[in-house]
Amino acid sequence: MKEISALLASGSARAIGAAIAAGEISALEATEWYLDRIERFDQGKDDINCVRTVSRLAREEARRADAALAAGQAAGPLHGVPYSDQR
């Protein structure tokens, strides 16, 4: 798990996408890892407060990405990689 945490903490979308495609980690596991970090660091005791909203559908979308991958329908090298954007 330490290797997976290091991979996810690196923020390399290509490396995370490759790990998801190789079955080393699922899109749902990656999503849960990032959601946990948001809760602990952004909205937790450190109260960084840099994430305005979190999609209610994040877990559902990750599950769909995993199902598509299992069916051989990956949408590209970033398939299933969780991301955030600024608006």
C-alpha positions in Angstrom: 0.0 0.0 0.0 2.9 2.3 0.7 3.9 2.1 -3.0 0.4 2.9 -4.1 0.2 5.9 -1.7 3.5 7.2 -3.1 2.2 6.8 -6.6 -1.0 8.7 -5.9 0.8 11.4 -3.9 3.1 12.0 -6.9 0.2 13.3 -8.8 1.5 11.9 -12.1 -1.7 11.3 -14.1 0.1 9.1 -16.6 1.6 6.9 -13.9 -1.7 6.6 -12.1 -3.4 5.8 -15.4 -0.9 3.1 -16.2 -1.3 1.6 -12.7 -5.1 1.5 -13.2 -4.8 -0.1 -16.7 -2.4 -2.7 -15.3 -4.8 -3.6 -12.5 -2.4 -2.5 -9.8 -5.0 -0.2 -8.4 -8.7 0.5 -9.3 -10.2 3.8 -10.2 -12.4 3.5 -7.1 -9.4 2.9 -4.9 -7.6 6.0 -6.4 -10.8 8.1 -6.0 -11.2 7.0 -2.3 -7.6 7.8 -1.6 -8.0 11.4 -2.9 -11.4 11.9 -1.3 -9.8 10.8 2.0 -7.0 13.3 1.6 -9.4 16.1 0.8 -11.3 15.3 4.0 -8.2 15.1 6.1 -6.2 18.0 4.8 -8.7 20.4 3.2 -11.7 20.1 5.4 -10.1 18.5 8.5 -7.8 19.7 11.2 -5.5 21.6 8.9 -8.4 23.4 7.3 -6.6 24.4 4.1 -9.9 25.0 2.4 -8.8 25.0 -1.2 -11.4 22.5 -2.5 -14.7 24.2 -3.0 -16.9 21.3 -4.0 -16.5 17.5 -4.4 -18.6 15.7 -6.9 -21.3 13.6 -5.4 -20.8 11.3 -8.3 -17.1 10.7 -7.9 -17.4 7.2 -6.6 -20.1 6.2 -9.1 -18.0 7.5 -12.0 -15.0 5.6 -10.6 -17.0 2.4 -10.5 -18.2 2.9 -14.1 -14.6 3.4 -15.1 -13.6 0.2 -13.4 -16.4 -1.7 -15.1 -15.5 -0.3 -18.5 -11.9 -1.3 -18.0 -13.0 -4.8 -17.0 -15.0 -5.0 -20.2 -12.0 -4.0 -22.3 -13.4 -0.6 -23.0 -10.7 1.8 -21.6 -11.1 5.3 -23.0 -7.4 6.1 -23.2 -4.3 6.4 -21.0 -6.0 8.5 -18.4 -9.1 6.2 -18.1 -10.3 6.2 -14.5 -7.8 8.8 -13.2 -9.4 11.1 -10.6 -8.8 14.8 -11.2 -9.7 18.2 -10.0 -10.2 21.4 -11.9 -10.4 25.1 -11.2 -13.3 27.2 -12.3 
